[in-house]
Amino acid sequence: MTLAGQSFQVAFSLFSEDGKREVEVREFQNGEVYVVERELADGGFSHRHSGRMVGPFPSAEDAERFSVSTARFRDGTS
């Protein structure tokens, strides 16, 4: 299934404790959930993965659990 032309809503955004990383959780009208990751650089947030979404996840809660469990989100390490 393609997401082209599908509407989505931002369920919520998560920020790392140091405020340098953001994850936006998107819920699409077809029920799929994806995240978009950004990092603070040069005074603004820039996309990781060239702006490509990560997912799909079974739910927004699963996307959150995945995102906050990564070392990259917690402390900026790969």
Secondary structure, 3 states (H helix, E strand, C coil): CCCCCCCEEEEEEEECCCCCEEEEEEEECCCCEEEEEEEEECCEEEECHHHCCEEEECCHHHHHHHHHHCHHHHHCCC
